[in-house]
Amino acid sequence: MKLVLVTPFLESTGGLDRVVLKIAQHFDAKIHCLNHSPEKTFPEFKNLNIEVAKPGLLRKIPVMNRVTSAIEAGSYFYNLKLEDFDVINAHQTPSEWIRNKNSPVIWYCHTPNREAFDLYNWRMKRRNLLQKPIFWASIQAFKFFESRTVPNIEYIFTNSKNSQKRISRYLQRSSEVLHPGIETNNFSCKGYEKFFFYPSRIAPEKDFEHAIKAFKIFSSRFKDWKFIIAGSLSNRSDHQNYFKKLKSLCTPQITIETNVTEERLLDLYSRCYAVLFTPVDEDYGLVPLEAMASSKPCIAKNEGGPTETILNNKDGFLVSSIWDMAGKMEWLANNQDRCEEMGKYGRRKVQRDFTWEIFLKRFEEMARELSRS
């Protein structure tokens, strides 16, 4: 069976690129994309067949904004006609528009476009008067083409029940939850040093302020502890402005590291005491599972994907407020034996239930079924 993958970007070491990598390796699949930054993503992509689209007129503009970038990506996938394949696997909006001229398609929908749907009002409030009409118009255009393609997609996998609900609500499609795997052998525990860790890309929807405020409450009583934030930082103006805001909130006990290597990321996981995770209604979130793979408990907001992966009081905590988070940090700091027990419980769970073998077995079953239809 010949499988082909399509995705707009390969330029991070996040969960999305990891899923694309694992599927491509398993099927020895060719990848079509618009942008590939080898230095920013997993080095294993260098061994795969990747075709990067030639820049269109919009990409030749010296300064591209997000609207023109989205227009080019949408046009590319909507009009792309592929040859010599049995099944196409799409990742990340708007690659699902490949279904306009190709069939059959499996869409691994990490989440429906959050700017167009569940975060639309949240995003709109953060735009100025000049930006609001442009944002509104771009979302209306996106929804038009989404409605022309998504109903025809043969099968949809998604990463969580949270994303599954969004797909049903906003796209009126059914989907199957298929959790991404965790490579537990890459993660280890070197100890429980006196710092909390929040790894994620630096973006407003990750709500680092929540974790920072909780840590400040905690550190008023535990002055020898630290808090480390680490994640990729893009050149987008809103992300850069958000980074400046976070820096202004930092104390000597709080540090932010940007664009860290995977080696550095794994080292911080291995040495931290516990992990914090506070995004806005995260669709899934690999961070809690990576924490568990490192034998560390995770304290997360009681919403979105973490409610599906964290067993409250077993391998982490689900909290409803900043004060609640600070309280759980204090409890862990005073009970290292229980902290270690929770971390070890989480690692066993990940090794049992969140493997790439489980993921790829089910994905291949559906791909073969569609290729025969």
Secondary structure, DSSP 8 states (H G I E B T S, - for coil): --EEEE-SEE--SSHHHHHHHHHHHHHT-EEEESEE-TTTS-GGGGGS-EEE----TGGGSSS--HHHHHHHHHHHHHH----S-SEEEEESTTGGGGGGT---EEEEESSS-TTTTTTHHHHHHTS-TTHHHHHHHHHHHHHHHHHHHGGG-SEEEES-HHHHHHHHHHH----EE------GGG-------SEEEEE----GGG-HHHHHHHHHHHHTT-TT-EEEEEE---S-HHHHHHHHHHHHH--TTEEEEES--HHHHHHHHHH-SEEEE--SS-SS-SHHHHHHHTT--EEEESSSTHHHH--BTTTEEEESSHHHHHHHHHHHHH-HHHHHHHHHHHHHHHHHHS-HHHHHHHHHHHHHHHHH-
